[in-house]
Amino acid sequence: MDGSSGLNSIYGINVIVAVGSVDGLAGAAACVRNARDTDVQLVFTQAFQVNTIDISKWPPESNVGFIDLGVNNEGPTPNRQLTVDFVKRIYEMGHKISFIADEHGKTAWKDVLEECGHSKEELSIRPKNRGEKYGSSCAILMKAFGESVDAHTKALLRDGNQGDQMNFDTPFGRIFNNAIKSNMSDPTRRPYIVRCMAQQEIPDVKIQGWMDEYAEMEVNLPLILASREDIGNEISVYNGSIGRHDATAVFRDAYKMSSIVVLNGTNVFLGGRLQMGISIATNRKDLNVLEIIQKAGITSGGMAAKANFAMEDKELAIDVIRAAAAHL
């Protein structure tokens, strides 16, 4: 895919459906900056929430782009039908999916598109498998755009890619991460931040205020890290109920001590809503914690590297992860 084809796809976009991660936010901002329609409709969601999106509010015959949106894997039996139904509704209402910039698995998307009577060949930017070449949705967009975009766009995509590697110590990464993490349930923040940072490098007063709220979470980080309990087999348990925290920052620093991290008392999405639960995450590439936990019959969501589940399933989840880790 050359840069001109990728940019042509972005230029005519009407709707962007993105995950609200730093990777998704930075990718969306880069697309907004290069779109013909400066009032691109922005929809932020997660794979297990696409059934709640009101497609009737989209402009007629919209060109739609997905950023960082994987095929749904939520539940004890991953419910990919949720994604299939969403894609079918888009086509049935007269819209066109122009690109899918997602690194969570190209085969899963290929199968969904074909089930809906379409193919990946219709896409100007296609989903990839996560790896060294494509570690994020921003890395996919970077390759698709080529060298023809301006320095601001390149910086957005560079920092978004770093954010997906849990490095938020970059100019845009810090803005997106801190402003969102201080109140992840505020639906107004992500569209506002994306539109603002698509055009400027420095946060405005409102965004700076949201970033300042993140300071409390930074204070709690060392306290949570100090709560570490080593339970063997490269597994450490941390107490997130100490106070408001950035779970991603906890995992990033906790990996310096062990490869598998259990975070108690953290906010997780389960059953379509945010609630107090547990996350188990790993930086081991050979360990798919979500798949392992789901096969044990535990209702969970997340991704290969991190699974979210209810508090009462803690002991069983740790046991099956410990057994799996010991045999790999």
C-alpha positions as semicolon CSV with decimal commas, in nm:
position;residue;x (nm);y (nm);z (nm)
1;M;0,000;0,000;0,000
2;D;0,164;0,327;-0,102
3;G;0,124;0,651;0,091
4;S;-0,100;0,816;-0,166
5;S;-0,357;0,532;-0,152
6;G;-0,361;0,543;0,227
7;L;-0,402;0,918;0,234
8;N;-0,675;0,912;-0,029
9;S;-0,871;0,679;0,194
10;I;-0,833;0,914;0,489
11;Y;-0,914;1,225;0,285
12;G;-1,267;1,106;0,206
13;I;-1,351;0,964;0,549
14;N;-1,678;1,064;0,723
15;V;-1,679;0,844;1,033
16;I;-1,399;0,706;1,247
17;V;-1,470;0,423;1,490
18;A;-1,176;0,389;1,727
19;V;-1,077;0,237;2,058
20;G;-1,003;0,508;2,313
21;S;-0,644;0,401;2,385
22;V;-0,348;0,631;2,326
23;D;-0,286;0,436;2,005
24;G;-0,647;0,484;1,895
25;L;-0,659;0,851;1,995
26;A;-0,336;0,942;1,819
27;G;-0,439;0,750;1,508
28;A;-0,777;0,922;1,504
29;A;-0,613;1,265;1,542
30;A;-0,378;1,191;1,253
31;C;-0,675;1,094;1,036
32;V;-0,881;1,399;1,135
33;R;-0,587;1,622;1,047
34;N;-0,569;1,475;0,696
35;A;-0,940;1,437;0,622
36;R;-1,130;1,660;0,379
37;D;-1,426;1,677;0,620
38;T;-1,289;1,852;0,929
39;D;-1,608;1,757;1,114
40;V;-1,546;1,384;1,086
41;Q;-1,779;1,199;1,321
42;L;-1,576;1,033;1,598
43;V;-1,704;0,722;1,772
44;F;-1,498;0,578;2,058
45;T;-1,580;0,228;2,169
46;Q;-1,440;-0,112;2,257
47;A;-1,486;-0,438;2,069
48;F;-1,749;-0,563;2,313
49;Q;-1,952;-0,240;2,293
50;V;-2,002;-0,202;1,917
51;N;-2,363;-0,320;1,949
52;T;-2,441;0,006;2,135
53;I;-2,331;0,233;1,848
54;D;-2,617;0,423;1,683
55;I;-2,531;0,400;1,313
56;S;-2,848;0,593;1,221
57;K;-2,671;0,911;1,332
58;W;-2,400;0,876;1,068
59;P;-2,410;1,085;0,749
60;P;-2,571;0,902;0,454
61;E;-2,335;0,677;0,254
62;S;-2,046;0,740;0,493
63;N;-1,691;0,621;0,436
64;V;-1,596;0,456;0,764
65;G;-1,256;0,380;0,913
66;F;-1,172;0,154;1,209
67;I;-0,870;0,229;1,427
68;D;-0,736;-0,015;1,690
69;L;-1,068;-0,200;1,684
70;G;-1,028;-0,577;1,703
71;V;-1,284;-0,851;1,650
72;N;-1,468;-0,905;1,979
73;N;-1,326;-1,170;2,214
74;E;-1,532;-1,092;2,526
75;G;-1,698;-1,369;2,727
76;P;-1,630;-1,732;2,819
77;T;-1,701;-1,816;2,453
78;P;-1,562;-1,523;2,251
79;N;-1,860;-1,354;2,089
80;R;-1,732;-1,259;1,745
81;Q;-2,095;-1,242;1,628
82;L;-2,109;-0,901;1,796
83;T;-1,854;-0,775;1,543
84;V;-2,022;-0,955;1,252
85;D;-2,358;-0,794;1,331
86;F;-2,197;-0,451;1,363
87;V;-2,024;-0,478;1,025
88;K;-2,342;-0,608;0,860
89;R;-2,541;-0,312;0,996
90;I;-2,286;-0,070;0,852
91;Y;-2,318;-0,216;0,502
92;E;-2,697;-0,263;0,523
93;M;-2,739;0,107;0,604
94;G;-2,553;0,208;0,289
95;H;-2,212;0,288;0,434
96;K;-1,871;0,162;0,324
97;I;-1,581;0,047;0,541
98;S;-1,283;0,214;0,378
99;F;-1,004;0,098;0,607
100;I;-0,929;-0,111;0,915
101;A;-0,609;-0,001;1,089
102;D;-0,592;-0,272;1,354
103;E;-0,307;-0,497;1,465
104;H;-0,503;-0,753;1,667
105;G;-0,535;-1,016;1,393
106;K;-0,586;-0,998;1,019
107;T;-0,738;-1,346;0,988
108;A;-1,018;-1,265;1,233
109;W;-1,109;-0,955;1,031
110;K;-1,083;-1,145;0,701
111;D;-1,334;-1,401;0,829
112;V;-1,575;-1,133;0,956
113;L;-1,569;-0,941;0,628
114;E;-1,626;-1,255;0,424
115;E;-1,918;-1,357;0,647
116;C;-2,067;-1,016;0,567
117;G;-2,023;-1,065;0,193
118;H;-1,715;-0,845;0,160
119;S;-1,338;-0,889;0,152
120;K;-1,019;-0,725;0,274
121;E;-0,936;-0,638;-0,088
122;E;-1,199;-0,361;-0,063
123;L;-0,994;-0,188;0,209
124;S;-0,731;0,074;0,133
125;I;-0,563;0,004;0,470
126;R;-0,587;-0,352;0,597
127;P;-0,562;-0,512;0,943
128;K;-0,236;-0,680;1,040
129;N;-0,100;-0,924;1,294
130;R;0,088;-0,772;1,586
131;G;0,463;-0,804;1,545
132;E;0,783;-0,608;1,515
133;K;0,669;-0,448;1,188
134;Y;0,317;-0,362;1,302
135;G;0,309;-0,313;1,678
136;S;0,012;-0,077;1,679
137;S;-0,264;0,076;1,471
138;C;-0,051;0,390;1,442
139;A;0,232;0,181;1,294
140;I;-0,013;0,055;1,030
141;L;-0,123;0,411;0,952
142;M;0,238;0,527;0,941
143;K;0,319;0,268;0,677
144;A;0,001;0,350;0,480
145;F;0,063;0,726;0,484
146;G;0,428;0,707;0,386
147;E;0,649;1,014;0,390
148;S;0,403;1,254;0,230
149;V;0,231;1,365;0,554
150;D;0,346;1,663;0,759
151;A;0,564;1,656;1,072
152;H;0,264;1,698;1,303
153;T;0,095;1,385;1,163
154;K;0,419;1,188;1,188
155;A;0,462;1,295;1,552
156;L;0,107;1,187;1,637
157;L;0,162;0,844;1,483
158;R;0,509;0,805;1,634
159;D;0,384;0,887;1,984
160;G;0,073;0,673;1,941
161;N;0,287;0,376;1,844
162;Q;0,503;0,433;2,152
163;G;0,190;0,450;2,365
164;D;0,089;0,102;2,251
165;Q;0,426;-0,017;2,384
166;M;0,332;0,146;2,717
167;N;0,571;0,437;2,670
168;F;0,373;0,754;2,739
169;D;0,677;0,972;2,797
170;T;0,634;1,148;2,462
171;P;0,473;1,486;2,388
172;F;0,142;1,358;2,249
173;G;0,148;1,036;2,447
174;R;0,159;1,224;2,776
175;I;-0,129;1,450;2,672
176;F;-0,358;1,167;2,556
177;N;-0,274;0,933;2,842
178;N;-0,296;1,176;3,134
179;A;-0,602;1,366;3,015
180;I;-0,801;1,047;2,957
181;K;-0,682;0,830;3,246
182;S;-0,792;1,080;3,511
183;N;-1,156;1,007;3,416
184;M;-1,191;0,726;3,165
185;S;-1,570;0,720;3,185
186;D;-1,616;1,080;3,062
187;P;-1,748;1,038;2,703
188;T;-1,675;1,400;2,608
189;R;-1,300;1,391;2,659
190;R;-1,179;1,170;2,377
191;P;-1,350;1,353;2,087
192;Y;-1,250;1,690;2,231
193;I;-0,886;1,593;2,278
194;V;-0,858;1,431;1,934
195;R;-0,998;1,735;1,751
196;C;-0,778;1,971;1,951
197;M;-0,452;1,779;1,918
198;A;-0,516;1,714;1,549
199;Q;-0,450;2,084;1,498
200;Q;-0,210;2,188;1,775
201;E;0,086;2,058;1,971
202;I;0,010;2,217;2,309
203;P;-0,299;2,130;2,518
204;D;-0,552;2,404;2,580
205;V;-0,667;2,507;2,929
206;K;-0,940;2,242;2,947
207;I;-0,709;1,956;2,847
208;Q;-0,437;2,082;3,081
209;G;-0,689;2,074;3,365
210;W;-0,767;1,709;3,288
211;M;-0,395;1,633;3,283
212;D;-0,350;1,799;3,622
213;E;-0,613;1,563;3,769
214;Y;-0,379;1,275;3,682
215;A;-0,133;1,389;3,951
216;E;-0,326;1,201;4,223
217;M;-0,289;0,878;4,029
218;E;0,084;0,935;3,992
219;V;0,115;0,973;4,370
220;N;-0,056;0,635;4,423
221;L;0,167;0,448;4,177
222;P;0,466;0,390;4,412
223;L;0,228;0,291;4,694
224;I;0,067;0,023;4,479
225;L;0,405;-0,100;4,357
226;A;0,518;-0,126;4,720
227;S;0,227;-0,361;4,793
228;R;0,384;-0,634;4,578
229;E;0,339;-0,995;4,688
230;D;0,557;-1,252;4,512
231;I;0,355;-1,576;4,482
232;G;0,608;-1,767;4,271
233;N;0,629;-1,875;3,907
234;E;0,712;-1,518;3,804
235;I;0,372;-1,399;3,934
236;S;0,333;-1,086;4,146
237;V;0,013;-0,956;4,305
238;Y;-0,053;-0,584;4,366
239;N;-0,324;-0,403;4,561
240;G;-0,495;-0,151;4,334
241;S;-0,758;-0,065;4,597
242;I;-0,502;0,165;4,764
243;G;-0,640;0,446;4,550
244;R;-0,704;0,584;4,202
245;H;-0,440;0,458;3,964
246;D;-0,334;0,414;3,605
247;A;-0,338;0,036;3,559
248;T;-0,120;0,055;3,249
249;A;0,151;0,239;3,445
250;V;0,129;-0,023;3,721
251;F;0,181;-0,306;3,472
252;R;0,462;-0,124;3,295
253;D;0,663;-0,082;3,615
254;A;0,560;-0,417;3,767
255;Y;0,705;-0,605;3,469
256;K;1,049;-0,500;3,593
257;M;0,993;-0,741;3,884
258;S;0,801;-1,028;3,723
259;S;0,655;-1,129;3,387
260;I;0,300;-1,196;3,513
261;V;0,116;-0,930;3,713
262;V;-0,212;-0,958;3,904
263;L;-0,376;-0,625;3,990
264;N;-0,655;-0,644;4,250
265;G;-0,917;-0,375;4,293
266;T;-0,888;-0,207;3,957
267;N;-1,159;-0,076;3,725
268;V;-1,241;-0,324;3,448
269;F;-1,507;-0,347;3,180
270;L;-1,724;-0,654;3,233
271;G;-2,067;-0,717;3,094
272;G;-2,058;-0,385;2,913
273;R;-2,001;-0,176;3,224
274;L;-1,713;-0,043;3,431
275;Q;-1,678;-0,215;3,768
276;M;-1,424;-0,310;4,032
277;G;-1,244;-0,630;3,938
278;I;-0,909;-0,790;3,870
279;S;-0,667;-0,781;3,578
280;I;-0,395;-1,032;3,500
281;A;-0,140;-0,918;3,245
282;T;0,189;-1,043;3,105
283;N;0,476;-0,927;2,889
284;R;0,548;-1,283;2,779
285;K;0,476;-1,329;2,408
286;D;0,413;-1,703;2,448
287;L;0,132;-1,661;2,702
288;N;-0,224;-1,574;2,594
289;V;-0,374;-1,500;2,935
290;L;-0,720;-1,416;2,800
291;E;-0,752;-1,742;2,611
292;I;-0,628;-1,944;2,910
293;I;-0,872;-1,780;3,150
294;Q;-1,167;-1,806;2,912
295;K;-1,098;-2,177;2,854
296;A;-1,123;-2,223;3,231
297;G;-1,482;-2,101;3,208
298;I;-1,419;-1,761;3,364
299;T;-1,619;-1,473;3,217
300;S;-1,352;-1,229;3,107
301;G;-1,256;-0,973;2,848
302;G;-0,945;-0,794;2,732
303;M;-0,674;-0,907;2,494
304;A;-0,408;-1,175;2,464
305;A;-0,170;-0,992;2,699
306;K;-0,431;-0,892;2,960
307;A;-0,752;-1,042;3,095
308;N;-1,014;-0,865;3,308
309;F;-1,253;-1,058;3,531
310;A;-1,458;-1,046;3,853
311;M;-1,303;-1,050;4,201
312;E;-1,451;-1,390;4,292
313;D;-1,260;-1,562;4,010
314;K;-0,917;-1,455;4,135
315;E;-0,792;-1,788;4,277
316;L;-0,903;-2,000;3,981
317;A;-0,757;-1,750;3,733
318;I;-0,421;-1,747;3,910
319;D;-0,416;-2,128;3,928
320;V;-0,476;-2,177;3,554
321;I;-0,225;-1,907;3,459
322;R;0,034;-2,058;3,693
323;A;-0,018;-2,403;3,540
324;A;0,002;-2,271;3,184
325;A;0,314;-2,062;3,253
326;A;0,491;-2,358;3,410
327;H;0,440;-2,573;3,099
328;L;0,552;-2,321;2,837
